[in-house]
Every structure is written in C-alpha cells, then in structure tokens.
Amino acid sequence: MNVQRGDIVLVDFPYSDKTGHKVRPALVVQSDVWNQRLDDTIIALITSSRHRRIGAATQYSIDISTAEG
C-alpha cells in the first residue's frame, strides 16, 4: 500500500486485552521518504473517545466545534 504523510487510513486495531479487534481510522505521521523505503509505517490512532487520559504528552485533542477541528 502506498501512503503519504497526512493520509487517513483504516487499520484493524487489536483490543488491548487481545480479545478481539476493530477497524479504526488512523493518521499517517511518518515522512513520505520513509513510507517509500520501509515496510512499516508510523500512524496515530484517531478516536472520539473522551475517557482516555487527556493531557498526556502522546495525545492531542481537537475540538470539532472550532475552525481547526
């Protein structure tokens, strides 16, 4: 699959308890140079869940009621 940075892709994510899986959207964050050279690609999970730990350094919250969202 040929992907570029900024693409939204659908990924089959496993549940953390390994009891199942679900197809979810993800953002491709890896540079295009590495996307072409490597078999693996770095992505970021996209979720609407608010019960996760907001404020963690690895999370970015976007308010969809704003112009940016």
HELIX and SHEET records of a PDB file:
HELIX    1   1 ASP A   32  ARG A   37  1                                   6    
SHEET    1   A 3 ILE A   8  PRO A  14  0                                        
SHEET    2   A 3 HIS A  21  VAL A  28 -1                                        
SHEET    3   A 3 ILE A  43  LEU A  45 -1                                        
END                                                                             
